[in-house]
């Protein structure tokens, strides 16, 4: 799912951003689990495929920011914009064993990447 790698800039902080759908009405624990899934997937992918970004993110304190999106359409729109800007994304699809229907796409992760690059895409969204 990766789309191009941006070069690591030593002067920029790195972060992961996770966009969570508000229309699914997930409980706090469910949301936390979904954000965890996205964060782990992004970190493992970066560790294997983009070591410079992984190292910059790890040495900078592993910053993670969770933002709200209204629904699946909005989430997909931001994911596509992130990809078109060369950022790696992942989408989390739930098994549906607890609070949401099987196959529900619950959140999208972006990064790790320079904060300024991610903010160009997600800077207008509100924190969870």
Phi, psi and omega in degrees: 000352183293147180226098176063150179243131175274151180286147180284131177249123184295338184271003185243140172286152177248151178207167169246139175239137176238126178262123184247133179287129178272341182286347180277348177053046178285147173290167182301318180295319178297315178300316180300318179297317181294319177297320177299316178302314181295316181298316180296315180301315180296316181296315181295320178295316180294320180300324182273320191251342185215067189301326180297315178293319178301312181296319179296319179292314180297314183288343179267007176100010178053050181301133177227135179232134181247126184238156181264139167233150186291319188200182183298317182301315179295319180299314180294322178300314178293322178299314180296321177295319178299314179298318181292341175266012175081015180264144177282141177226161170220151177241136182259126179246124186277148179285342176080029181275346184233272193260342183236163179293146176305136179086002179294131175273109191267326182202165177233133174257148179227131175115198353293144182202168177303138180308317183296325179291316179292320181297332176299332182265314191250005187301339181270352183278154180268148178288149177289000000 
